Amino acid sequence: MKHTVKHAMKVSRRTRVVTGGALAAAVALGGFGAWSASASSPAPAVQTAAVAAKGAAKSDAKSAGLVRSTHLSIGAATEAAQAALKAAQKENQRVSVAVVDRDGNTLVTLRGDGAGPQSYESAEKKAYTAVSWNAPTSELVKRLDNAPTLKDIPGTLFLPGGVPVTAKDAPVAGVGVAGAPSGDLDEKFARAGAAALAG
């Protein structure tokens, strides 16, 4: 029994040395291909690199079906949110600001000092609504006369205070503001946020 354990330990050390050497060679050649390491049949490093290259070629062939899109950076989103909040503060208004990306995902939210608890979520929904339809939410409110069920779409809020941010006439983000006494003020501050990205 002891002899078997010693023999297994020797094989285990030998396996580690062979496997380690093969992996070191693969790394040296830049190949990170997948192969099953065993003491009896280590894969040659050159073969591993070739397998990796073949996998990359297959991946590149499929890239013809990919589409490029433009997204607002986190830095630009923060700049827009801060500009909207600053515009509200100049008029002594306590608001929350949200900036969402082209897919409606929240990038930045700022809750101004003294802003109501409901304003945070409302700002996000206004930004989401504006980018979804690529139109200011004040204009979208008018569409409810002809299509009242629009307001039932989850995550939307058809109240003034959301504006889209566009690049080459395509929406890349939405800015939403909530908490001012009127939707017109909310939208004025949201436009200040969007305008900060144009300069």
Legacy VTK file of the C-alpha trace (Angstrom):
# vtk DataFile Version 3.0
C-alpha trace
ASCII
DATASET POLYDATA
POINTS 199 float
0.000 0.000 0.000
2.813 2.406 0.904
4.621 1.521 -2.331
1.488 2.405 -4.347
1.186 5.775 -2.632
4.878 6.573 -3.279
4.496 5.543 -6.921
1.377 7.750 -7.297
3.273 10.684 -5.767
6.152 10.182 -8.248
3.721 10.104 -11.170
1.997 13.150 -9.822
5.295 15.086 -9.665
6.255 13.887 -13.151
2.837 14.943 -14.467
3.283 18.394 -12.972
6.724 18.785 -14.560
5.577 17.621 -18.026
2.367 19.629 -17.896
4.148 22.693 -16.585
6.758 22.456 -19.356
4.136 22.107 -22.059
2.143 25.032 -20.710
5.255 27.182 -20.437
6.070 26.410 -24.074
2.509 27.225 -25.129
2.634 30.555 -23.303
6.020 31.357 -24.830
4.544 30.868 -28.292
1.447 32.852 -27.436
-0.953 29.892 -27.650
-3.675 29.693 -25.039
-5.686 26.993 -26.795
-7.619 24.476 -24.758
-6.243 20.947 -24.437
-6.400 18.238 -21.843
-3.065 17.930 -20.021
-1.981 14.395 -19.181
1.375 12.779 -18.562
0.837 10.189 -21.273
0.042 12.519 -24.201
1.046 16.152 -23.761
-0.074 18.320 -26.674
2.727 20.064 -28.561
2.870 23.817 -28.011
2.889 24.492 -31.757
-0.308 22.506 -32.188
-1.913 24.441 -29.323
-1.047 27.765 -30.991
-2.491 26.508 -34.289
-5.742 25.475 -32.583
-5.987 28.935 -30.978
-5.381 30.637 -34.335
-8.032 28.458 -36.000
-10.519 29.415 -33.264
-9.747 33.107 -33.811
-10.302 32.733 -37.559
-13.741 31.202 -36.967
-14.611 34.025 -34.590
-13.556 36.679 -37.135
-15.658 35.066 -39.850
-18.787 35.593 -37.776
-18.016 39.272 -37.093
-19.525 40.217 -40.469
-22.924 39.956 -38.781
-22.059 42.446 -36.028
-23.362 46.010 -35.960
-21.502 49.019 -34.587
-23.319 51.425 -32.308
-22.524 54.691 -30.565
-22.823 54.981 -26.800
-22.399 57.886 -24.410
-19.363 57.517 -22.151
-19.743 57.574 -18.374
-17.717 60.798 -18.308
-20.086 62.518 -20.739
-23.131 61.182 -18.879
-21.774 62.585 -15.616
-21.106 65.935 -17.281
-24.695 66.085 -18.559
-26.149 65.152 -15.164
-24.054 67.752 -13.360
-25.007 70.460 -15.876
-28.724 69.704 -15.383
-28.384 69.745 -11.608
-26.409 72.990 -11.709
-29.097 74.641 -13.871
-31.731 73.624 -11.313
-29.642 74.863 -8.386
-29.261 78.281 -10.066
-33.033 78.597 -9.861
-33.137 77.201 -6.315
-34.935 74.034 -7.438
-34.444 70.695 -5.705
-34.424 67.967 -8.327
-33.044 64.575 -9.220
-31.313 63.920 -12.541
-30.832 60.676 -14.433
-28.917 59.856 -17.591
-29.579 56.591 -19.401
-27.784 55.018 -22.362
-29.330 54.239 -25.750
-30.736 50.976 -24.365
-32.366 52.722 -21.409
-29.852 51.477 -18.845
-29.075 54.008 -16.124
-25.573 55.478 -16.382
-25.735 58.252 -13.769
-28.258 59.485 -11.220
-27.849 62.517 -8.988
-30.306 63.380 -6.258
-29.997 67.038 -5.399
-30.095 68.238 -1.806
-33.696 68.340 -0.640
-35.136 66.583 -3.714
-38.265 64.582 -3.005
-37.996 60.801 -2.664
-40.184 60.211 -5.721
-38.013 62.402 -7.949
-35.196 59.854 -8.236
-37.282 57.156 -9.918
-39.275 59.688 -11.942
-36.094 61.156 -13.432
-34.944 57.692 -14.557
-38.306 56.919 -16.153
-38.413 60.250 -17.987
-34.902 59.695 -19.370
-35.861 56.150 -20.431
-39.030 57.383 -22.138
-37.187 60.139 -24.013
-34.491 57.848 -25.401
-36.999 55.103 -26.255
-38.972 57.378 -28.593
-36.131 59.806 -29.430
-38.334 62.731 -28.450
-38.777 65.080 -25.496
-41.350 63.722 -23.060
-43.327 66.986 -23.320
-44.045 66.068 -26.958
-44.784 62.456 -26.083
-47.484 63.525 -23.613
-49.467 64.845 -26.587
-49.414 61.397 -28.203
-51.435 59.997 -25.321
-54.554 61.617 -26.800
-54.390 59.221 -29.755
-52.678 56.299 -28.000
-53.551 56.359 -24.282
-52.135 52.867 -23.676
-48.581 54.133 -24.295
-48.443 55.103 -20.633
-48.911 51.447 -19.690
-45.505 50.428 -21.051
-43.331 49.408 -18.072
-40.588 51.827 -17.067
-42.025 54.830 -18.905
-43.334 58.130 -17.581
-45.165 60.497 -19.909
-44.565 63.774 -18.098
-42.384 66.693 -19.251
-38.786 66.535 -18.056
-37.028 64.034 -20.327
-35.014 64.800 -23.450
-33.026 62.580 -25.805
-29.357 63.071 -26.620
-28.607 62.351 -30.277
-25.572 61.775 -32.452
-26.101 61.869 -36.228
-29.861 61.968 -35.657
-29.822 58.709 -33.672
-30.508 58.557 -29.928
-27.459 57.751 -27.788
-28.833 58.697 -24.360
-31.658 60.315 -22.451
-31.588 62.957 -19.701
-34.432 63.061 -17.204
-35.154 65.580 -14.464
-37.877 65.428 -11.820
-38.770 67.357 -8.673
-39.342 70.925 -9.852
-42.824 72.448 -9.336
-43.598 72.076 -13.055
-42.694 69.753 -15.884
-41.627 72.736 -17.961
-38.880 73.507 -15.436
-37.842 69.862 -15.294
-37.475 69.823 -19.053
-35.615 73.127 -19.078
-32.999 71.613 -16.745
-32.861 68.376 -18.744
-32.181 70.402 -21.895
-29.343 72.193 -20.088
-27.848 68.785 -19.374
-28.136 67.650 -22.985
-26.769 70.995 -24.230
-23.620 70.511 -22.146
-22.683 67.646 -24.463
-23.009 69.742 -27.625
-20.245 72.201 -26.678
LINES 1 200
199 0 1 2 3 4 5 6 7 8 9 10 11 12 13 14 15 16 17 18 19 20 21 22 23 24 25 26 27 28 29 30 31 32 33 34 35 36 37 38 39 40 41 42 43 44 45 46 47 48 49 50 51 52 53 54 55 56 57 58 59 60 61 62 63 64 65 66 67 68 69 70 71 72 73 74 75 76 77 78 79 80 81 82 83 84 85 86 87 88 89 90 91 92 93 94 95 96 97 98 99 100 101 102 103 104 105 106 107 108 109 110 111 112 113 114 115 116 117 118 119 120 121 122 123 124 125 126 127 128 129 130 131 132 133 134 135 136 137 138 139 140 141 142 143 144 145 146 147 148 149 150 151 152 153 154 155 156 157 158 159 160 161 162 163 164 165 166 167 168 169 170 171 172 173 174 175 176 177 178 179 180 181 182 183 184 185 186 187 188 189 190 191 192 193 194 195 196 197 198
